[in-house]
Amino acid sequence: MNRREILRRSAAAGLLATPAAGLLGGCATSGGDDKGDAGAYKGTKSEQNPLGVKEDAPLEVVIFNGGFGEDYAKAHEAMYKEKYPKAEIKHSATQEISKTLQPRFVDGSPPDVVNNSGAGQIDFNGLVSQNALADLSDLLAAPSLDVPGKTVKDTLLPGTVEVGSYDGKFLVLNYTYTVYGIWHSTKLFADRGWTYAKTWDEHIALCRQIKAAGIAPWTYAGLHPRYMSWPLISTAIKLGGPSVALAIDNLEPNAWKSDAMKTAADAWHQIVKDKFILAGSPGLDHKQSQTAWCQGKAAFISCGSWLESEQKDVTPAGFDMTVAPTPSLGSGDKLPFEAIRGTAGEPFMVPAKAKNTAGGLEYFRTMLSRKGAQDFTRKVASLPVVAGATEGVELPFGLATVVKALDASGSNGFNWVYNNYYRKLERNLVDAACGEFFSGRISPAEFLDQCQKGADSIAQDTSVKKYKRAA
């Protein structure tokens, strides 16, 4: 099965979810309605230049310097430069997107392309509501750079446009396809004679075996404890079905206190009670916990499929990291063990007040070319949202397991979007509750109560725009 078929089946089941929005609170911008030099560089549209790029117009690209690094972007910039050799490209990378760029949005001088990602990203809710993002519909209608007879939209995997659309406008290009699961080293397990557990009871039994061998069963990013909310919520969704996620996304009363969430929280509390977590984990950030895991100090870690790229400099040869779904709670689960969470992510945008909006859209067309997508896959060991991106590419071990997991998940894939709708809810409120819960300071009931109070505070906040996701 090729990747297009895998993701088409996944998307048909709602694996790629509804439009993302509202990622942070309170971003003031000058909006996109003010007159100024927005789109000042304009060229003549033609068959060879469908977006009207001015060939000598400078282009400024700002990349989030996270797990994917910035080399992939430099390669895309080189491809752009090859087509427009007179264009000067200014490249920069930062982990503080909001801190670095919000003042430039306010004064009307944003870059042409922004990879608005990471903990310090700018609030999409604010950007959208203030008309600060350029409409990308012309990009979708433009012909693909290197797939004859197809538009850019024709080459995108199902769900990509929907995830980046707000009120019917395509405003955000989510470039990667991310799978979330529990990771382990195939080599470690083979050397020790361990088998990944498919049920929760088997998982706990395996954790006891691992601990007896002198290895911590689990570690996690204690400074970003929301990473552990992902397998907990996944466990609840597999038990109770996708309606569990729908209720949370739509801020329904007591959604966090559903029977499925209570059962899942009780189950995950066992790894805390039985001291299955590496000592000191609450004080580790994501890189430190992942490095401890790569060093064999712990057997399991929760992460997205950017993990392999993020850890490439410290992963031992032959480590063979593998992603797997969360174990099933029991025979009553509504989704099978193989069901796994995935979605389009890693958002890119062209500001409405950028000087070279046509160049920004053309840069996206370069990213979404077959060549650009395949180069991204080779460089960062991750899947972009372009059909055929893995064709002819030798996949690293971890990414191959991601594709295999998607194949096995098939039409049972799932996702949630409350973290996109209401960034504060996940990044602040649920994050804090997870920190207390997985460090053993509160009970499962107290954990869910804190999460629910956080959701209720968002629901009652009239300054926050609310979104409803259909089933």
C-alpha positions as CSV (number, residue, x, y, z in Angstrom):
1,M,0.0,0.0,0.0
2,N,1.4,3.4,-0.9
3,R,1.2,6.5,1.3
4,R,-1.6,8.1,-0.7
5,E,-3.8,5.1,-0.1
6,I,-2.9,4.9,3.6
7,L,-3.7,8.5,4.3
8,R,-6.8,8.5,2.1
9,R,-8.2,5.7,4.2
10,S,-7.2,7.5,7.4
11,A,-8.8,10.7,6.3
12,A,-12.0,9.1,5.3
13,A,-12.4,8.1,8.9
14,G,-11.8,11.5,10.2
15,L,-8.1,11.1,11.0
16,L,-7.5,14.5,9.6
17,A,-9.7,16.7,11.6
18,T,-11.5,20.0,11.2
19,P,-10.0,23.5,10.9
20,A,-7.5,24.4,13.5
21,A,-7.8,27.8,15.2
22,G,-7.3,29.7,18.4
23,L,-3.8,28.6,19.5
24,L,-2.9,31.4,21.9
25,G,-4.6,34.3,23.5
26,G,-4.3,38.0,23.0
27,C,-2.2,38.7,19.9
28,A,-2.7,42.3,18.8
29,T,-1.8,42.9,15.1
30,S,-2.4,45.7,12.6
31,G,-4.5,43.3,10.6
32,G,-4.7,43.0,6.9
33,D,-7.2,45.7,6.1
34,D,-4.9,48.7,6.5
35,K,-3.5,50.3,3.4
36,G,0.3,50.1,3.1
37,D,2.9,48.2,1.1
38,A,1.3,44.8,1.4
39,G,2.0,42.8,-1.7
40,A,4.1,45.7,-3.0
41,Y,6.1,43.4,-5.3
42,K,3.9,42.4,-8.2
43,G,4.8,40.6,-11.4
44,T,2.8,39.7,-14.4
45,K,0.8,36.4,-14.3
46,S,1.5,34.0,-17.1
47,E,1.4,30.3,-17.7
48,Q,5.0,30.0,-16.4
49,N,4.3,32.5,-13.6
50,P,0.7,31.7,-12.5
51,L,1.0,33.6,-9.2
52,G,2.5,36.8,-10.6
53,V,5.9,36.7,-8.9
54,K,8.2,39.7,-9.5
55,E,11.4,37.9,-10.5
56,D,13.7,40.3,-8.6
57,A,11.6,40.8,-5.5
58,P,13.3,39.9,-2.2
59,L,11.8,37.2,-0.1
60,E,12.0,36.9,3.7
61,V,11.5,33.5,5.3
62,V,11.3,32.9,9.0
63,I,11.5,29.3,10.2
64,F,10.7,27.8,13.6
65,N,14.0,26.2,14.7
66,G,12.6,23.0,16.3
67,G,12.7,19.3,15.7
68,F,12.9,19.7,11.9
69,G,15.8,22.2,12.1
70,E,16.2,24.7,9.2
71,D,18.2,22.8,6.6
72,Y,15.0,21.7,4.8
73,A,13.9,25.3,4.5
74,K,17.3,26.3,3.1
75,A,16.9,23.6,0.4
76,H,13.5,24.9,-0.5
77,E,14.9,28.4,-0.7
78,A,17.6,27.2,-3.0
79,M,14.9,25.7,-5.3
80,Y,13.1,29.0,-5.3
81,K,16.4,30.8,-6.1
82,E,17.0,28.5,-8.9
83,K,13.8,29.6,-10.6
84,Y,14.2,33.3,-9.6
85,P,18.0,33.9,-9.5
86,K,17.5,37.7,-9.2
87,A,15.6,37.4,-5.9
88,E,17.5,37.9,-2.7
89,I,16.3,35.6,0.0
90,K,16.6,36.5,3.7
91,H,16.5,33.5,5.9
92,S,16.3,33.3,9.7
93,A,15.3,30.7,12.3
94,T,14.1,31.1,15.8
95,Q,12.4,29.2,18.6
96,E,10.5,32.4,19.7
97,I,8.2,33.1,16.8
98,S,5.7,35.3,18.7
99,K,8.4,37.2,20.6
100,T,10.4,37.8,17.4
101,L,7.6,38.6,15.0
102,Q,4.5,39.9,16.8
103,P,6.0,43.4,16.9
104,R,6.4,43.3,13.1
105,F,2.8,42.2,12.7
106,V,1.8,45.2,14.8
107,D,3.8,47.7,12.8
108,G,2.8,46.2,9.5
109,S,6.2,44.9,8.4
110,P,5.9,41.1,8.7
111,P,8.1,38.6,6.7
112,D,6.8,37.0,3.6
113,V,6.7,33.4,4.9
114,V,6.4,32.3,8.5
115,N,6.6,28.8,10.0
116,N,4.4,29.7,12.9
117,S,5.2,26.7,15.2
118,G,6.5,25.8,18.6
119,A,5.6,26.8,22.1
120,G,6.1,30.5,21.2
121,Q,3.9,30.6,18.1
122,I,1.6,33.5,17.4
123,D,-2.1,33.0,18.2
124,F,-3.9,31.9,15.1
125,N,-7.3,32.9,16.6
126,G,-6.0,36.5,16.8
127,L,-4.4,36.4,13.4
128,V,-7.5,35.1,11.7
129,S,-9.9,37.4,13.5
130,Q,-7.8,40.5,12.6
131,N,-7.4,39.5,8.9
132,A,-3.7,39.2,9.2
133,L,-3.2,36.2,7.0
134,A,-3.2,36.1,3.2
135,D,-5.7,33.9,1.4
136,L,-3.9,30.9,-0.1
137,S,-6.7,29.9,-2.6
138,D,-4.6,31.1,-5.6
139,L,-1.9,28.6,-4.5
140,L,-4.4,25.7,-4.6
141,A,-5.5,26.6,-8.1
142,A,-1.9,27.0,-9.5
143,P,-0.4,24.2,-11.4
144,S,2.0,21.9,-9.6
145,L,5.6,22.7,-10.3
146,D,6.5,19.1,-11.3
147,V,3.4,17.0,-11.5
148,P,2.0,17.6,-15.0
149,G,-1.7,18.1,-15.4
150,K,-2.4,18.6,-11.7
151,T,-3.0,21.7,-9.6
152,V,-1.3,22.1,-6.3
153,K,-4.5,21.1,-4.6
154,D,-4.6,17.9,-6.6
155,T,-1.3,16.8,-5.1
156,L,-2.2,17.4,-1.4
157,L,-3.2,14.6,0.9
158,P,-6.9,14.5,2.0
159,G,-7.7,16.9,4.9
160,T,-4.8,19.3,4.3
161,V,-7.0,22.1,3.1
162,E,-9.7,21.5,5.7
163,V,-7.2,21.7,8.6
164,G,-5.9,25.0,7.4
165,S,-9.2,26.7,6.6
166,Y,-11.2,29.2,8.6
167,D,-14.7,30.2,7.7
168,G,-14.2,28.7,4.2
169,K,-10.8,30.4,3.5
170,F,-7.6,28.5,3.2
171,L,-5.2,30.5,5.3
172,V,-2.7,28.1,6.8
173,L,-0.6,25.5,5.1
174,N,0.1,22.6,7.5
175,Y,3.1,21.0,5.9
176,T,3.7,17.8,7.8
177,Y,1.7,14.7,8.6
178,T,2.3,13.8,12.2
179,V,1.6,10.5,14.0
180,Y,1.4,10.3,17.8
181,G,2.1,7.2,19.8
182,I,4.3,5.4,22.3
183,W,7.9,4.9,21.2
184,H,10.3,2.1,22.1
185,S,13.7,0.7,20.9
186,T,13.2,-2.4,18.8
187,K,16.8,-3.3,19.6
188,L,16.4,-3.0,23.3
189,F,13.2,-5.1,23.2
190,A,14.9,-7.8,21.1
191,D,18.0,-7.9,23.3
192,R,15.8,-8.3,26.4
193,G,13.2,-10.6,24.9
194,W,10.4,-8.2,25.5
195,T,7.3,-7.8,23.3
196,Y,5.3,-4.6,23.0
197,A,2.0,-5.1,24.9
198,K,-1.3,-4.7,23.2
199,T,-3.5,-4.6,26.3
200,W,-3.2,-2.5,29.4
201,D,-2.8,-5.4,31.8
202,E,0.0,-6.8,29.6
203,H,1.6,-3.3,29.5
204,I,1.7,-3.1,33.3
205,A,3.1,-6.6,33.5
206,L,5.8,-5.6,31.0
207,C,6.5,-2.5,33.0
208,R,7.2,-4.7,36.1
209,Q,9.5,-6.8,34.0
210,I,11.4,-3.8,32.7
211,K,11.7,-2.3,36.2
212,A,13.0,-5.6,37.6
213,A,15.7,-5.4,34.9
214,G,17.0,-2.1,36.3
215,I,15.5,0.1,33.6
216,A,12.7,2.7,34.1
217,P,9.6,1.7,32.1
218,W,8.8,5.4,31.3
219,T,10.1,8.9,31.1
220,Y,8.4,12.0,29.9
221,A,9.0,15.7,29.3
222,G,8.3,16.9,32.8
223,L,8.6,20.6,31.8
224,H,6.0,19.9,29.1
225,P,3.9,17.3,30.8
226,R,1.0,17.6,28.2
227,Y,3.0,15.1,26.2
228,M,1.5,12.5,28.6
229,S,-2.0,13.8,28.0
230,W,-1.7,12.4,24.4
231,P,-1.6,8.7,25.3
232,L,-4.1,9.2,28.1
233,I,-6.7,10.8,25.9
234,S,-5.9,8.3,23.1
235,T,-6.6,5.4,25.6
236,A,-10.0,7.0,26.4
237,I,-10.9,7.5,22.8
238,K,-10.1,3.9,22.0
239,L,-12.3,2.8,24.9
240,G,-15.2,5.2,24.3
241,G,-15.0,6.0,20.6
242,P,-14.4,9.3,18.7
243,S,-17.3,10.9,20.5
244,V,-14.9,11.3,23.5
245,A,-12.7,13.6,21.5
246,L,-15.7,15.5,20.0
247,A,-17.1,16.3,23.4
248,I,-13.7,17.7,24.5
249,D,-13.2,19.7,21.3
250,N,-16.7,21.2,21.6
251,L,-16.2,22.2,25.3
252,E,-19.2,20.1,26.3
253,P,-20.0,20.1,30.0
254,N,-18.1,17.4,31.9
255,A,-16.5,16.1,28.7
256,W,-13.2,15.6,30.7
257,K,-15.2,13.6,33.3
258,S,-16.7,11.0,30.9
259,D,-16.6,7.4,31.9
260,A,-13.9,6.7,29.3
261,M,-11.7,9.5,30.6
262,K,-12.1,8.3,34.2
263,T,-11.2,4.8,33.2
264,A,-8.2,6.0,31.2
265,A,-7.0,8.3,34.0
266,D,-7.3,5.5,36.6
267,A,-5.2,3.2,34.3
268,W,-2.4,5.7,33.7
269,H,-2.3,6.5,37.4
270,Q,-0.9,3.0,37.9
271,I,2.4,3.9,36.3
272,V,2.7,6.7,38.8
273,K,1.7,4.7,41.8
274,D,4.0,1.8,40.9
275,K,6.9,4.2,40.3
276,F,7.4,3.1,36.7
277,I,8.6,6.6,35.7
278,L,12.3,7.5,35.6
279,A,13.4,9.4,38.7
280,G,13.9,13.1,38.0
281,S,11.6,13.1,34.9
282,P,9.4,15.9,36.3
283,G,12.4,18.2,35.9
284,L,13.4,17.2,32.4
285,D,12.5,19.1,29.2
286,H,11.6,17.3,26.0
287,K,15.1,16.9,24.7
288,Q,16.5,15.8,28.0
289,S,13.8,13.1,28.5
290,Q,14.2,11.9,24.9
291,T,17.9,11.7,25.3
292,A,17.6,9.7,28.5
293,W,15.3,7.4,26.5
294,C,17.8,7.1,23.7
295,Q,20.5,6.2,26.3
296,G,18.4,3.3,27.4
297,K,17.5,4.7,30.8
298,A,13.8,4.2,30.0
299,A,11.9,1.9,27.7
300,F,8.9,4.1,26.7
301,I,8.3,7.7,25.8
302,S,5.2,9.5,24.3
303,C,5.9,11.7,21.3
304,G,5.0,12.7,17.8
305,S,6.7,11.4,14.6
306,W,9.1,14.3,14.7
307,L,11.0,12.4,17.4
308,E,13.4,10.6,15.0
309,S,14.6,13.9,13.4
310,E,14.8,15.7,16.7
311,Q,17.0,13.0,18.2
312,K,19.1,12.1,15.2
313,D,22.3,13.6,16.7
314,V,22.2,11.5,19.9
315,T,20.4,8.2,18.8
316,P,22.8,5.3,19.0
317,A,23.4,3.3,15.8
318,G,20.9,0.4,15.6
319,F,18.6,1.8,18.2
320,D,15.7,1.3,15.8
321,M,13.1,3.6,17.3
322,T,9.5,2.3,16.7
323,V,6.2,4.0,17.2
324,A,3.2,1.9,18.4
325,P,-0.4,2.6,19.4
326,T,-1.5,2.9,23.0
327,P,-2.5,-0.4,24.5
328,S,-6.2,-1.3,24.6
329,L,-7.9,-1.1,28.0
330,G,-9.9,-4.3,27.3
331,S,-12.2,-6.2,25.0
332,G,-14.9,-3.5,25.4
333,D,-12.8,-0.9,23.5
334,K,-14.7,0.7,20.6
335,L,-11.6,1.1,18.5
336,P,-9.0,-1.7,17.9
337,F,-5.5,-1.8,19.3
338,E,-4.1,-0.7,15.9
339,A,-6.0,2.6,15.9
340,I,-3.6,5.5,16.2
341,R,-3.7,9.3,16.3
342,G,-2.5,11.4,13.4
343,T,-3.1,14.8,11.8
344,A,-1.7,17.5,9.4
345,G,0.5,19.9,11.3
346,E,3.5,22.3,11.3
347,P,1.7,25.5,10.2
348,F,3.1,27.9,7.6
349,M,1.5,31.2,6.7
350,V,1.9,34.2,4.4
351,P,1.0,37.5,6.3
352,A,-1.6,39.6,4.5
353,K,0.7,42.7,4.9
354,A,3.8,40.9,3.6
355,K,5.6,42.9,0.8
356,N,6.0,39.8,-1.4
357,T,2.8,37.8,-1.0
358,A,3.1,36.3,-4.5
359,G,6.6,35.2,-3.6
360,G,5.3,33.6,-0.4
361,L,2.7,31.6,-2.3
362,E,5.3,30.6,-4.9
363,Y,7.6,29.5,-2.0
364,F,4.8,27.3,-0.8
365,R,4.4,25.9,-4.4
366,T,8.1,25.0,-4.2
367,M,7.6,23.3,-0.8
368,L,4.6,21.3,-2.2
369,S,6.4,20.2,-5.4
370,R,7.3,16.5,-5.6
371,K,11.0,17.4,-5.5
372,G,10.5,19.7,-2.4
373,A,8.5,17.1,-0.6
374,Q,10.8,14.3,-1.2
375,D,13.8,16.4,-0.1
376,F,12.0,17.2,3.1
377,T,11.3,13.5,3.8
378,R,15.0,12.7,3.2
379,K,16.3,15.5,5.4
380,V,14.0,15.3,8.4
381,A,12.6,11.7,8.4
382,S,9.0,13.0,8.5
383,L,6.0,12.9,6.2
384,P,4.9,16.0,4.3
385,V,1.3,16.4,3.1
386,V,2.2,15.7,-0.5
387,A,1.2,12.6,-2.3
388,G,4.2,10.5,-3.4
389,A,6.7,12.2,-1.0
390,T,8.1,8.8,0.0
391,E,8.3,7.3,-3.5
392,G,11.9,6.6,-4.3
393,V,13.1,7.6,-0.8
394,E,14.8,5.2,1.5
395,L,12.9,5.7,4.7
396,P,14.8,5.7,8.1
397,F,13.7,3.0,10.5
398,G,11.5,5.2,12.6
399,L,9.6,6.7,9.7
400,A,9.1,3.3,8.2
401,T,7.3,2.3,11.4
402,V,5.1,5.4,11.2
403,V,4.0,4.4,7.7
404,K,3.4,0.8,8.9
405,A,1.4,2.0,11.9
406,L,-0.8,4.2,9.6
407,D,-1.4,1.2,7.3
408,A,-2.4,-1.0,10.3
409,S,-4.6,1.8,11.7
410,G,-6.4,2.2,8.4
411,S,-9.9,3.6,8.8
412,N,-9.7,3.5,12.6
413,G,-7.5,6.6,12.9
414,F,-8.5,9.4,15.2
415,N,-7.6,12.9,16.2
416,W,-8.7,15.8,18.4
417,V,-8.4,19.6,17.9
418,Y,-9.2,21.3,21.2
419,N,-5.4,22.1,21.4
420,N,-5.7,24.0,18.1
421,Y,-9.0,25.7,18.9
422,Y,-8.0,26.8,22.4
423,R,-4.2,26.7,22.8
424,K,-4.3,28.0,26.3
425,L,-6.4,25.0,27.4
426,E,-3.7,22.5,26.4
427,R,-0.5,24.5,26.8
428,N,-1.4,26.0,30.2
429,L,-4.3,24.4,31.9
430,V,-4.1,20.7,30.9
431,D,-0.3,21.0,30.9
432,A,-0.3,22.1,34.6
433,A,-2.8,19.3,35.5
434,C,-0.6,16.7,33.8
435,G,2.4,18.0,35.7
436,E,0.6,17.5,39.0
437,F,-0.8,14.1,38.0
438,F,2.2,12.4,36.6
439,S,4.4,13.6,39.4
440,G,2.0,12.0,41.9
441,R,0.7,15.1,43.6
442,I,-3.0,14.7,42.7
443,S,-5.4,11.8,42.1
444,P,-7.1,10.8,38.8
445,A,-10.3,12.5,39.9
446,E,-8.5,15.7,40.9
447,F,-6.6,15.6,37.5
448,L,-9.9,15.4,35.5
449,D,-11.5,18.0,37.7
450,Q,-8.6,20.5,37.0
451,C,-8.9,19.7,33.2
452,Q,-12.6,20.3,33.3
453,K,-12.3,23.5,35.2
454,G,-9.8,24.7,32.6
455,A,-12.3,23.8,29.8
456,D,-15.1,25.5,31.6
457,S,-13.1,28.7,32.0
458,I,-12.5,28.8,28.3
459,A,-16.2,28.1,27.6
460,Q,-17.2,31.0,29.8
461,D,-14.7,33.4,28.4
462,T,-16.6,35.7,26.1
463,S,-13.4,37.1,24.6
464,V,-12.5,33.7,23.1
465,K,-14.1,32.8,19.8
466,K,-15.7,29.3,20.0
467,Y,-15.6,26.6,17.4
468,K,-17.8,23.6,16.9
469,R,-16.5,20.4,15.3
470,A,-19.0,18.1,13.5
471,A,-18.9,14.4,14.1
